[in-house]
Each structure stands twice: as structure tokens, then as C-alpha cells.
Amino acid sequence: MTATTDTAQIPESTRRLYDEALVWDMVFVYEPEMDNDYRLFPRWIASGVDFVSVHPAGDNHNIGEAMRRIGRLRAHIRNDKTGRLILAESVDDIVRAKAEGKLAVGIHLEGFRCLERDLNLIEIYYRLGVRFCHPIFNLVNSIGGGCADRIDIGLTNFGLKVIREMNRVGMLVDGAHAGYRTTLDMMEHSEAPVVFSHLGCYSVREHFRNVRDDQIRKCAEHGGMVLSREQLLERVWGYDYFGDSRLVDAHIRRLRTKIERDPSEPSIILTVRGLGYRLGT
């Protein structure tokens, strides 16, 4: 494990937890024009992160723009001169990255405007490495209702087709930016588990992006996962939550009271600005 701190100060129990678990960061906004690109990956490596999911495209892009942006990201990973990046297209790639001391980089999309209502593009994006997607990004679209809208319409008929096609190709459905009713529809109609990749608990912090207790329970019943996101734990902007584990603890405790986990399953450490947590026991 490479780190910027004195590893001799790390308790043995923490060291064992790290050795046994996979450390994930589910969202990195990939915008090279803003210096958010592969040059920042060494920070994840130095922090002991095993996997980071990058979104190069989404609701702000059409098909052509999304293809070019995904191609650019793939080239950055392929041509990395450090030799420490692995394009993660399977769980085995992530496990291999951890064993080799490398960073597994996944690809996801935030919003399916870049689908342009063509279901055939879902398989194409999957073949380009996209492994999960928020079909709806905050605002209503032809797929379903967004979490930031006044009225949540639920999944549309086209949205049901999108979920079925995502299931068919093996792309995870992410409800992190969808409306309340729409997420319940996702979990009811998806044949595969639905995830909430980055948000908090509404019962702890009343924010439109956060999930309610019945969403958490239904997600668990269908084998899904809820992952916390630091901006939604207390205040969205202007609050110094960095390093304050009490805010994270409140959300993790709430999740643990709503999700039962098989102790024989491998753990996943969720990273929240450098704070690591293991869901379950």
C-alpha cells in the first residue's frame, strides 16, 4: 500500500480491513479542459484506492460527443506512462488491480441524453466500457422522473425498455439522480440489482438527492447497494465537512439499521474524502 502518511501509525485492525476489502470511489467527473483528468489518478493510488469510476459524458452530450469523450478517456488509460492504470471492465479487473498495486478505472454515464432514444446504443456504450449509468440525471426525460423535479412521473414505457436493455447487456442501473417514484419503479422492474452510487439518507439530511428509508430497504431486498456521497451528508455547499467523521457516521449507522448483510460476503470500503467505511458487520 502506497500512502502519503506514516503507515507505522495505522492500527493493525485497520491494516487488515484494508487488505481484505476493496476501496471504491464511484464518481470522478472527467473534464480535461478543467484539469480533471488522468493526471489526478496518482492521488487515488497514493490514498490506497483500488477502483474509481469516471464519467466522461452524459446529459450534456449527444452521441458523437459522448463517443469522442469516451474514446479520449480510454486512450488516456491505455497510454498512461506510469503503468499503474487498468481499464476496469469486470470485477476480476478490480481484484487484479488491487493485487498488483494498481488503480482500476471504470466508466459510467451521468444521464442518457447521449442515447438519443436509440436502445441499440446501450450495447455499444457497454462495449466501450460503460458499466453503469444514471438513466435520469436530476430532471425528467423520456425515461422517467428526476429527483429535482416538482412532479415525479415514474418510469415511462420507453424507460422500461431502457431498463430491460441495460439488464440484457449487463449494465448496472443507478438510481442516484432519479425521482423517488422512479427509483421504486426501477427496483420493481429491473431483473438485476439497482444501485445508488452517491448520495445520503433523507432521514438524516433532508435533501432531494437523498434516499428515504423505504428506498433503502427495497434496494437491499433486491440485492442492491447504497453508497454515501459527502456533499449530501450535511449541507450541500459552504460547510466544512472534510475530516469530520461524525456526519458520515450518522449516515452509515442509518444504512446499517436498514440493510442486512451476509457476513460471509466480502466487504467494500466506501471512501468519503479519505474516510473509509465498511458496510455490514
KEVEX-926891 format. One record per residue (C-alpha): x, y, z; residue number from 1; residue in three letters. Coordinates in steps of 0.5 Angstrom, whole numbers, plus 500, padded with zeros to 3 digits. Each point is the difference from the previous one (the first is absolute). Layout:
BEGIN
+------+-------+-----+------+--------+
| east | north |  up | semi | martor |
+------+-------+-----+------+--------+
|    X |     Y |   Z |  NUM |    Ala |
...
+------+-------+-----+------+--------+
END
This chain:
BEGIN
+------+-------+-----+------+--------+
| east | north |  up | semi | martor |
+------+-------+-----+------+--------+
|  500 |   500 | 500 |    1 |    Met |
|  503 |   507 | 498 |    2 |    Thr |
|  498 |   506 | 504 |    3 |    Ala |
|  502 |   507 | 502 |    4 |    Thr |
|  499 |   498 | 507 |    5 |    Thr |
|  505 |   496 | 505 |    6 |    Asp |
|  497 |   493 | 499 |    7 |    Thr |
|  503 |   498 | 507 |    8 |    Ala |
|  495 |   504 | 503 |    9 |    Gln |
|  494 |   496 | 497 |   10 |    Ile |
|  497 |   496 | 505 |   11 |    Pro |
|  500 |   492 | 499 |   12 |    Glu |
|  493 |   499 | 499 |   13 |    Ser |
|  499 |   506 | 495 |   14 |    Thr |
|  506 |   497 | 496 |   15 |    Arg |
|  496 |   493 | 500 |   16 |    Arg |
|  494 |   504 | 498 |   17 |    Leu |
|  503 |   503 | 494 |   18 |    Tyr |
|  504 |   493 | 498 |   19 |    Asp |
|  493 |   497 | 500 |   20 |    Glu |
|  496 |   505 | 497 |   21 |    Ala |
|  499 |   504 | 493 |   22 |    Leu |
|  501 |   507 | 501 |   23 |    Val |
|  495 |   504 | 495 |   24 |    Trp |
|  498 |   507 | 497 |   25 |    Asp |
|  494 |   500 | 496 |   26 |    Met |
|  501 |   507 | 497 |   27 |    Val |
|  505 |   504 | 497 |   28 |    Phe |
|  498 |   505 | 495 |   29 |    Val |
|  505 |   499 | 494 |   30 |    Tyr |
|  501 |   507 | 497 |   31 |    Glu |
|  507 |   501 | 497 |   32 |    Pro |
|  498 |   507 | 498 |   33 |    Glu |
|  499 |   502 | 507 |   34 |    Met |
|  507 |   496 | 502 |   35 |    Asp |
|  495 |   494 | 503 |   36 |    Asn |
|  503 |   494 | 496 |   37 |    Asp |
|  506 |   494 | 500 |   38 |    Tyr |
|  505 |   505 | 504 |   39 |    Arg |
|  496 |   499 | 506 |   40 |    Leu |
|  500 |   493 | 500 |   41 |    Phe |
|  506 |   500 | 505 |   42 |    Pro |
|  496 |   503 | 505 |   43 |    Arg |
|  496 |   494 | 501 |   44 |    Trp |
|  505 |   495 | 499 |   45 |    Ile |
|  504 |   504 | 506 |   46 |    Ala |
|  494 |   499 | 504 |   47 |    Ser |
|  499 |   493 | 499 |   48 |    Gly |
|  494 |   500 | 496 |   49 |    Val |
|  499 |   494 | 496 |   50 |    Asp |
|  495 |   502 | 495 |   51 |    Phe |
|  497 |   507 | 497 |   52 |    Val |
|  494 |   500 | 496 |   53 |    Ser |
|  501 |   506 | 495 |   54 |    Val |
|  494 |   503 | 496 |   55 |    His |
|  503 |   504 | 493 |   56 |    Pro |
|  493 |   501 | 497 |   57 |    Ala |
|  492 |   500 | 502 |   58 |    Gly |
|  494 |   505 | 499 |   59 |    Asp |
|  505 |   506 | 498 |   60 |    Asn |
|  502 |   496 | 494 |   61 |    His |
|  497 |   497 | 493 |   62 |    Asn |
|  502 |   493 | 497 |   63 |    Ile |
|  506 |   503 | 496 |   64 |    Gly |
|  503 |   504 | 506 |   65 |    Glu |
|  499 |   494 | 505 |   66 |    Ala |
|  504 |   495 | 496 |   67 |    Met |
|  505 |   505 | 499 |   68 |    Arg |
|  501 |   501 | 507 |   69 |    Arg |
|  500 |   493 | 502 |   70 |    Ile |
|  505 |   499 | 495 |   71 |    Gly |
|  504 |   505 | 503 |   72 |    Arg |
|  500 |   497 | 507 |   73 |    Leu |
|  501 |   493 | 497 |   74 |    Arg |
|  507 |   503 | 496 |   75 |    Ala |
|  502 |   503 | 507 |   76 |    His |
|  499 |   494 | 504 |   77 |    Ile |
|  504 |   496 | 494 |   78 |    Arg |
|  505 |   505 | 499 |   79 |    Asn |
|  502 |   501 | 508 |   80 |    Asp |
|  507 |   500 | 500 |   81 |    Lys |
|  500 |   498 | 508 |   82 |    Thr |
|  498 |   493 | 498 |   83 |    Gly |
|  495 |   500 | 506 |   84 |    Arg |
|  493 |   501 | 497 |   85 |    Leu |
|  496 |   494 | 498 |   86 |    Ile |
|  493 |   502 | 496 |   87 |    Leu |
|  495 |   496 | 504 |   88 |    Ala |
|  495 |   496 | 496 |   89 |    Glu |
|  499 |   495 | 505 |   90 |    Ser |
|  500 |   498 | 508 |   91 |    Val |
|  506 |   496 | 498 |   92 |    Asp |
|  504 |   506 | 497 |   93 |    Asp |
|  499 |   504 | 507 |   94 |    Ile |
|  502 |   494 | 504 |   95 |    Val |
|  506 |   499 | 496 |   96 |    Arg |
|  502 |   508 | 500 |   97 |    Ala |
|  500 |   499 | 508 |   98 |    Lys |
|  504 |   494 | 500 |   99 |    Ala |
|  505 |   504 | 495 |  100 |    Glu |
|  500 |   506 | 504 |  101 |    Gly |
|  497 |   504 | 494 |  102 |    Lys |
|  493 |   504 | 499 |  103 |    Leu |
|  494 |   497 | 497 |  104 |    Ala |
|  497 |   506 | 496 |  105 |    Val |
|  493 |   498 | 498 |  106 |    Gly |
|  495 |   504 | 495 |  107 |    Ile |
|  493 |   503 | 501 |  108 |    His |
|  495 |   505 | 498 |  109 |    Leu |
|  496 |   505 | 503 |  110 |    Glu |
|  494 |   501 | 496 |  111 |    Gly |
|  498 |   496 | 494 |  112 |    Phe |
|  498 |   506 | 495 |  113 |    Arg |
|  506 |   497 | 496 |  114 |    Cys |
|  496 |   494 | 499 |  115 |    Leu |
|  495 |   505 | 496 |  116 |    Glu |
|  495 |   495 | 501 |  117 |    Arg |
|  503 |   494 | 496 |  118 |    Asp |
|  500 |   494 | 504 |  119 |    Leu |
|  506 |   497 | 496 |  120 |    Asn |
|  505 |   505 | 502 |  121 |    Leu |
|  499 |   497 | 507 |  122 |    Ile |
|  504 |   494 | 498 |  123 |    Glu |
|  505 |   504 | 496 |  124 |    Ile |
|  502 |   504 | 506 |  125 |    Tyr |
|  500 |   494 | 504 |  126 |    Tyr |
|  506 |   497 | 495 |  127 |    Arg |
|  503 |   507 | 501 |  128 |    Leu |
|  501 |   498 | 508 |  129 |    Gly |
|  494 |   503 | 503 |  130 |    Val |
|  498 |   496 | 505 |  131 |    Arg |
|  494 |   504 | 504 |  132 |    Phe |
|  496 |   506 | 498 |  133 |    Cys |
|  495 |   505 | 503 |  134 |    His |
|  495 |   500 | 495 |  135 |    Pro |
|  497 |   506 | 503 |  136 |    Ile |
|  504 |   506 | 503 |  137 |    Phe |
|  496 |   504 | 504 |  138 |    Asn |
|  495 |   503 | 495 |  139 |    Leu |
|  494 |   496 | 497 |  140 |    Val |
|  502 |   497 | 493 |  141 |    Asn |
|  497 |   495 | 495 |  142 |    Ser |
|  502 |   494 | 505 |  143 |    Ile |
|  497 |   503 | 507 |  144 |    Gly |
|  500 |   505 | 505 |  145 |    Gly |
|  505 |   504 | 503 |  146 |    Gly |
|  502 |   501 | 508 |  147 |    Cys |
|  500 |   507 | 499 |  148 |    Ala |
|  493 |   501 | 496 |  149 |    Asp |
|  494 |   502 | 504 |  150 |    Arg |
|  496 |   494 | 497 |  151 |    Ile |
|  503 |   493 | 499 |  152 |    Asp |
|  497 |   496 | 494 |  153 |    Ile |
|  503 |   494 | 502 |  154 |    Gly |
|  503 |   495 | 494 |  155 |    Leu |
|  497 |   502 | 493 |  156 |    Thr |
|  498 |   494 | 495 |  157 |    Asn |
|  507 |   502 | 497 |  158 |    Phe |
|  503 |   500 | 507 |  159 |    Gly |
|  498 |   493 | 501 |  160 |    Leu |
|  503 |   498 | 493 |  161 |    Lys |
|  507 |   503 | 502 |  162 |    Val |
|  500 |   496 | 507 |  163 |    Ile |
|  499 |   494 | 496 |  164 |    Arg |
|  505 |   501 | 495 |  165 |    Glu |
|  505 |   502 | 506 |  166 |    Met |
|  498 |   494 | 503 |  167 |    Asn |
|  502 |   496 | 494 |  168 |    Arg |
|  507 |   502 | 498 |  169 |    Val |
|  502 |   500 | 508 |  170 |    Gly |
|  500 |   508 | 501 |  171 |    Met |
|  498 |   502 | 507 |  172 |    Leu |
|  494 |   504 | 501 |  173 |    Val |
|  502 |   506 | 505 |  174 |    Asp |
|  494 |   504 | 503 |  175 |    Gly |
|  504 |   505 | 504 |  176 |    Ala |
|  497 |   506 | 496 |  177 |    His |
|  493 |   497 | 498 |  178 |    Ala |
|  494 |   502 | 504 |  179 |    Gly |
|  497 |   497 | 506 |  180 |    Tyr |
|  494 |   496 | 496 |  181 |    Arg |
|  505 |   499 | 494 |  182 |    Thr |
|  505 |   496 | 504 |  183 |    Thr |
|  495 |   496 | 503 |  184 |    Leu |
|  498 |   498 | 493 |  185 |    Asp |
|  507 |   499 | 498 |  186 |    Met |
|  501 |   495 | 506 |  187 |    Met |
|  493 |   496 | 499 |  188 |    Glu |
|  501 |   499 | 492 |  189 |    His |
|  508 |   499 | 500 |  190 |    Ser |
|  502 |   493 | 500 |  191 |    Glu |
|  507 |   502 | 503 |  192 |    Ala |
|  501 |   504 | 506 |  193 |    Pro |
|  500 |   507 | 500 |  194 |    Val |
|  505 |   504 | 503 |  195 |    Val |
|  500 |   508 | 503 |  196 |    Phe |
|  507 |   501 | 499 |  197 |    Ser |
|  501 |   507 | 503 |  198 |    His |
|  495 |   503 | 505 |  199 |    Leu |
|  498 |   500 | 507 |  200 |    Gly |
|  494 |   499 | 505 |  201 |    Cys |
|  494 |   504 | 500 |  202 |    Tyr |
|  498 |   499 | 507 |  203 |    Ser |
|  507 |   503 | 502 |  204 |    Val |
|  500 |   505 | 495 |  205 |    Arg |
|  494 |   502 | 496 |  206 |    Glu |
|  503 |   502 | 493 |  207 |    His |
|  496 |   498 | 494 |  208 |    Phe |
|  506 |   496 | 498 |  209 |    Arg |
|  500 |   495 | 506 |  210 |    Asn |
|  496 |   494 | 500 |  211 |    Val |
|  495 |   498 | 505 |  212 |    Arg |
|  499 |   494 | 505 |  213 |    Asp |
|  496 |   496 | 495 |  214 |    Asp |
|  504 |   501 | 494 |  215 |    Gln |
|  506 |   497 | 505 |  216 |    Ile |
|  496 |   494 | 502 |  217 |    Arg |
|  498 |   499 | 493 |  218 |    Lys |
|  507 |   501 | 497 |  219 |    Cys |
|  502 |   495 | 505 |  220 |    Ala |
|  494 |   495 | 499 |  221 |    Glu |
|  502 |   500 | 492 |  222 |    His |
|  508 |   499 | 502 |  223 |    Gly |
|  502 |   507 | 498 |  224 |    Gly |
|  505 |   505 | 504 |  225 |    Met |
|  499 |   507 | 502 |  226 |    Val |
|  507 |   504 | 500 |  227 |    Leu |
|  501 |   506 | 504 |  228 |    Ser |
|  502 |   507 | 497 |  229 |    Arg |
|  503 |   505 | 504 |  230 |    Glu |
|  496 |   506 | 497 |  231 |    Gln |
|  494 |   498 | 502 |  232 |    Leu |
|  501 |   498 | 507 |  233 |    Leu |
|  499 |   506 | 504 |  234 |    Glu |
|  500 |   507 | 496 |  235 |    Arg |
|  501 |   500 | 492 |  236 |    Val |
|  505 |   506 | 500 |  237 |    Trp |
|  504 |   504 | 504 |  238 |    Gly |
|  500 |   495 | 506 |  239 |    Tyr |
|  507 |   498 | 503 |  240 |    Asp |
|  498 |   492 | 500 |  241 |    Tyr |
|  507 |   498 | 498 |  242 |    Phe |
|  503 |   495 | 505 |  243 |    Gly |
|  494 |   501 | 505 |  244 |    Asp |
|  498 |   492 | 500 |  245 |    Ser |
|  494 |   502 | 505 |  246 |    Arg |
|  496 |   502 | 494 |  247 |    Leu |
|  502 |   494 | 496 |  248 |    Val |
|  499 |   495 | 506 |  249 |    Asp |
|  492 |   502 | 500 |  250 |    Ala |
|  499 |   498 | 493 |  251 |    His |
|  504 |   494 | 501 |  252 |    Ile |
|  496 |   498 | 506 |  253 |    Arg |
|  494 |   501 | 497 |  254 |    Arg |
|  501 |   496 | 494 |  255 |    Leu |
|  503 |   494 | 504 |  256 |    Arg |
|  493 |   500 | 504 |  257 |    Thr |
|  496 |   500 | 493 |  258 |    Lys |
|  505 |   495 | 497 |  259 |    Ile |
|  501 |   493 | 502 |  260 |    Glu |
|  507 |   497 | 497 |  261 |    Arg |
|  502 |   493 | 500 |  262 |    Asp |
|  507 |   500 | 504 |  263 |    Pro |
|  503 |   495 | 495 |  264 |    Ser |
|  500 |   505 | 495 |  265 |    Glu |
|  506 |   504 | 498 |  266 |    Pro |
|  500 |   507 | 503 |  267 |    Ser |
|  500 |   506 | 496 |  268 |    Ile |
|  503 |   506 | 503 |  269 |    Ile |
|  497 |   507 | 498 |  270 |    Leu |
|  504 |   506 | 499 |  271 |    Thr |
|  498 |   506 | 502 |  272 |    Val |
|  505 |   506 | 500 |  273 |    Arg |
|  505 |   495 | 503 |  274 |    Gly |
|  496 |   497 | 505 |  275 |    Leu |
|  499 |   492 | 499 |  276 |    Gly |
|  494 |   496 | 502 |  277 |    Tyr |
|  498 |   493 | 499 |  278 |    Arg |
|  492 |   499 | 500 |  279 |    Leu |
|  497 |   494 | 504 |  280 |    Gly |
|  504 |   497 | 506 |  281 |    Thr |
+------+-------+-----+------+--------+
END
